[in-house]
Amino acid sequence: MSDSTNTSTSTKGSRPTHIAYWVRDREDKKAVWTRCGAAWAHADGKGFNIALDLQPLDGRISLRLASEQKE
């Protein structure tokens, strides 16, 4: 997709608004959450630029609001 009309927020130089986590469910145990990227909200509030450090083959990706706390 080459439409750049909604991608006015650059991924360089600004803090991400959301953190991407790879979530893997395990039988009878808590899910494992692994940080795998970040997302920046578009200026118009109608979308995100997402940068992933990996491409999960199973599980799911969850976007959470970025916080000031260190993980």
N, CA and C atoms as an extended XYZ file, in Angstrom:
213
Properties=species:S:1:pos:R:3:atomname:S:1:resname:S:1:resid:I:1 pbc="F F F"
N         0.849       -1.168        0.000 N   MET     1
C         0.000        0.000        0.000 CA  MET     1
C         0.893        1.229        0.000 C   MET     1
N         0.737        2.082       -0.986 N   SER     2
C         1.630        3.223       -1.108 CA  SER     2
C         0.968        4.538       -0.764 C   SER     2
N        -0.244        4.540       -0.272 N   ASP     3
C        -0.942        5.762        0.099 CA  ASP     3
C        -0.285        6.385        1.317 C   ASP     3
N         0.259        7.591        1.152 N   SER     4
C         0.950        8.242        2.262 CA  SER     4
C         0.144        9.395        2.848 C   SER     4
N        -1.133        9.489        2.544 N   THR     5
C        -1.930       10.616        3.022 CA  THR     5
C        -2.139       10.595        4.529 C   THR     5
N        -2.148        9.428        5.145 N   ASN     6
C        -2.382        9.333        6.581 CA  ASN     6
C        -1.131        9.010        7.372 C   ASN     6
N         0.032        9.127        6.764 N   THR     7
C         1.255        8.751        7.442 CA  THR     7
C         2.120        9.959        7.752 C   THR     7
N         1.511       10.995        8.271 N   SER     8
C         2.249       12.225        8.546 CA  SER     8
C         3.134       12.122        9.783 C   SER     8
N         2.925       11.129       10.624 N   THR     9
C         3.769       10.944       11.800 CA  THR     9
C         4.933       10.046       11.439 C   THR     9
N         6.140       10.538       11.578 N   SER    10
C         7.332        9.767       11.271 CA  SER    10
C         7.682        8.856       12.432 C   SER    10
N         8.301        7.732       12.127 N   THR    11
C         8.730        6.821       13.186 CA  THR    11
C        10.092        7.213       13.731 C   THR    11
N        10.735        8.208       13.147 N   LYS    12
C        12.050        8.634       13.624 CA  LYS    12
C        11.928        9.935       14.395 C   LYS    12
N        12.548        9.988       15.562 N   GLY    13
C        12.598       11.225       16.321 CA  GLY    13
C        11.447       11.468       17.272 C   GLY    13
N        10.403       10.692       17.201 N   SER    14
C         9.287       10.883       18.128 CA  SER    14
C         9.057        9.594       18.912 C   SER    14
N         8.549        9.757       20.115 N   ARG    15
C         8.280        8.588       20.965 CA  ARG    15
C         7.019        7.888       20.457 C   ARG    15
N         7.016        6.565       20.482 N   PRO    16
C         5.814        5.844       20.036 CA  PRO    16
C         4.658        6.062       21.003 C   PRO    16
N         3.453        6.032       20.472 N   THR    17
C         2.266        6.172       21.312 CA  THR    17
C         1.818        4.827       21.869 C   THR    17
N         2.194        3.736       21.196 N   HIS    18
C         1.808        2.390       21.609 CA  HIS    18
C         3.003        1.444       21.482 C   HIS    18
N         2.993        0.397       22.292 N   ILE    19
C         3.996       -0.647       22.223 CA  ILE    19
C         3.310       -1.915       21.713 C   ILE    19
N         3.974       -2.619       20.795 N   ALA    20
C         3.437       -3.862       20.243 CA  ALA    20
C         4.025       -5.048       21.010 C   ALA    20
N         3.154       -5.975       21.385 N   TYR    21
C         3.570       -7.183       22.084 CA  TYR    21
C         3.093       -8.408       21.314 C   TYR    21
N         3.945       -9.417       21.252 N   TRP    22
C         3.579      -10.718       20.706 CA  TRP    22
C         3.066      -11.528       21.886 C   TRP    22
N         1.822      -11.962       21.807 N   VAL    23
C         1.187      -12.674       22.925 CA  VAL    23
C         0.962      -14.127       22.518 C   VAL    23
N         1.542      -15.025       23.320 N   ARG    24
C         1.386      -16.460       23.067 CA  ARG    24
C         0.678      -17.088       24.248 C   ARG    24
N        -0.472      -17.698       23.980 N   ASP    25
C        -1.226      -18.398       25.025 CA  ASP    25
C        -0.602      -19.759       25.269 C   ASP    25
N        -0.590      -20.164       26.544 N   ARG    26
C        -0.080      -21.476       26.923 CA  ARG    26
C        -1.158      -22.208       27.701 C   ARG    26
N        -1.220      -23.504       27.528 N   GLU    27
C        -2.227      -24.295       28.235 CA  GLU    27
C        -2.012      -24.228       29.737 C   GLU    27
N        -3.054      -23.902       30.466 N   ASP    28
C        -3.043      -23.879       31.934 CA  ASP    28
C        -1.998      -22.954       32.543 C   ASP    28
N        -1.505      -21.994       31.791 N   LYS    29
C        -0.524      -21.041       32.306 CA  LYS    29
C        -0.851      -19.658       31.788 C   LYS    29
N        -0.214      -18.649       32.378 N   LYS    30
C        -0.396      -17.285       31.905 CA  LYS    30
C         0.199      -17.134       30.507 C   LYS    30
N        -0.384      -16.246       29.719 N   ALA    31
C         0.143      -15.964       28.387 CA  ALA    31
C         1.512      -15.293       28.506 C   ALA    31
N         2.338      -15.511       27.513 N   VAL    32
C         3.658      -14.899       27.466 CA  VAL    32
C         3.576      -13.673       26.562 C   VAL    32
N         3.956      -12.500       27.104 N   TRP    33
C         3.948      -11.247       26.360 CA  TRP    33
C         5.385      -10.838       26.077 C   TRP    33
N         5.743      -10.706       24.815 N   THR    34
C         7.086      -10.321       24.412 CA  THR    34
C         7.003       -9.050       23.574 C   THR    34
N         7.732       -8.020       23.988 N   ARG    35
C         7.724       -6.771       23.227 CA  ARG    35
C         8.324       -7.042       21.848 C   ARG    35
N         7.616       -6.609       20.797 N   CYS    36
C         8.084       -6.905       19.445 CA  CYS    36
C         8.063       -5.691       18.521 C   CYS    36
N         7.716       -4.516       19.033 N   GLY    37
C         7.692       -3.342       18.174 CA  GLY    37
C         7.005       -2.168       18.829 C   GLY    37
N         6.658       -1.185       17.991 N   ALA    38
C         6.028        0.034       18.482 CA  ALA    38
C         5.114        0.607       17.404 C   ALA    38
N         4.247        1.533       17.819 N   ALA    39
C         3.327        2.176       16.881 CA  ALA    39
C         3.231        3.658       17.191 C   ALA    39
N         3.054        4.439       16.139 N   TRP    40
C         2.901        5.887       16.257 CA  TRP    40
C         1.565        6.261       15.647 C   TRP    40
N         0.757        7.006       16.392 N   ALA    41
C        -0.556        7.433       15.901 CA  ALA    41
C        -0.387        8.466       14.788 C   ALA    41
N        -1.229        8.378       13.777 N   HIS    42
C        -1.246        9.387       12.723 CA  HIS    42
C        -1.767       10.700       13.304 C   HIS    42
N        -1.353       11.798       12.736 N   ALA    43
C        -1.758       13.125       13.213 CA  ALA    43
C        -3.276       13.305       13.175 C   ALA    43
N        -3.951       12.661       12.211 N   ASP    44
C        -5.400       12.809       12.120 CA  ASP    44
C        -6.149       11.862       13.055 C   ASP    44
N        -5.410       11.004       13.785 N   GLY    45
C        -6.035       10.098       14.748 CA  GLY    45
C        -6.780        8.929       14.134 C   GLY    45
N        -6.595        8.682       12.838 N   LYS    46
C        -7.357        7.629       12.164 CA  LYS    46
C        -6.533        6.399       11.801 C   LYS    46
N        -5.321        6.313       12.316 N   GLY    47
C        -4.504        5.152       11.987 CA  GLY    47
C        -3.171        5.182       12.712 C   GLY    47
N        -2.329        4.205       12.392 N   PHE    48
C        -1.025        4.053       13.042 CA  PHE    48
C         0.030        3.647       12.023 C   PHE    48
N         1.255        4.046       12.266 N   ASN    49
C         2.424        3.458       11.618 CA  ASN    49
C         2.955        2.450       12.615 C   ASN    49
N         3.172        1.218       12.161 N   ILE    50
C         3.630        0.158       13.055 CA  ILE    50
C         4.972       -0.364       12.562 C   ILE    50
N         5.939       -0.423       13.471 N   ALA    51
C         7.261       -0.981       13.171 CA  ALA    51
C         7.449       -2.216       14.042 C   ALA    51
N         7.599       -3.381       13.410 N   LEU    52
C         7.785       -4.631       14.138 CA  LEU    52
C         9.222       -5.102       14.003 C   LEU    52
N         9.778       -5.613       15.104 N   ASP    53
C        11.121       -6.169       15.111 CA  ASP    53
C        11.119       -7.631       14.695 C   ASP    53
N         9.952       -8.245       14.664 N   LEU    54
C         9.825       -9.641       14.260 CA  LEU    54
C         8.437       -9.861       13.699 C   LEU    54
N         8.265      -10.975       13.010 N   GLN    55
C         6.965      -11.319       12.453 CA  GLN    55
C         6.513      -12.637       13.069 C   GLN    55
N         5.605      -12.576       14.044 N   PRO    56
C         5.162      -13.799       14.712 CA  PRO    56
C         4.417      -14.728       13.745 C   PRO    56
N         4.651      -16.012       13.884 N   LEU    57
C         3.954      -17.008       13.076 CA  LEU    57
C         2.782      -17.627       13.820 C   LEU    57
N         2.721      -17.382       15.126 N   ASP    58
C         1.611      -17.883       15.923 CA  ASP    58
C         1.267      -16.824       16.968 C   ASP    58
N         0.228      -17.067       17.712 N   GLY    59
C        -0.177      -16.104       18.733 CA  GLY    59
C        -0.861      -14.902       18.104 C   GLY    59
N        -0.729      -13.762       18.760 N   ARG    60
C        -1.383      -12.543       18.277 CA  ARG    60
C        -0.513      -11.339       18.629 C   ARG    60
N        -0.797      -10.196       18.027 N   ILE    61
C        -0.109       -8.951       18.357 CA  ILE    61
C        -1.105       -8.056       19.077 C   ILE    61
N        -0.679       -7.504       20.205 N   SER    62
C        -1.506       -6.605       20.992 CA  SER    62
C        -0.815       -5.245       21.066 C   SER    62
N        -1.536       -4.171       20.753 N   LEU    63
C        -1.012       -2.818       20.899 CA  LEU    63
C        -1.517       -2.230       22.206 C   LEU    63
N        -0.585       -1.725       23.012 N   ARG    64
C        -0.923       -1.122       24.314 CA  ARG    64
C        -0.367        0.283       24.342 C   ARG    64
N        -1.035        1.180       25.054 N   LEU    65
C        -0.533        2.535       25.201 CA  LEU    65
C         0.857        2.512       25.822 C   LEU    65
N         1.751        3.310       25.256 N   ALA    66
C         3.100        3.406       25.816 CA  ALA    66
C         3.011        4.157       27.130 C   ALA    66
N         3.819        3.723       28.107 N   SER    67
C         3.840        4.390       29.398 CA  SER    67
C         5.233        4.905       29.687 C   SER    67
N         5.348        5.724       30.692 N   GLU    68
C         6.640        6.276       31.077 CA  GLU    68
C         7.471        5.273       31.863 C   GLU    68
N         6.846        4.194       32.335 N   GLN    69
C         7.551        3.209       33.156 CA  GLN    69
C         8.453        2.363       32.284 C   GLN    69
N         9.620        2.005       32.832 N   LYS    70
C        10.502        1.096       32.122 CA  LYS    70
C        10.020       -0.320       32.336 C   LYS    70
N        10.210       -1.163       31.332 N   GLU    71
C         9.746       -2.551       31.419 CA  GLU    71
C        10.846       -3.463       31.855 C   GLU    71
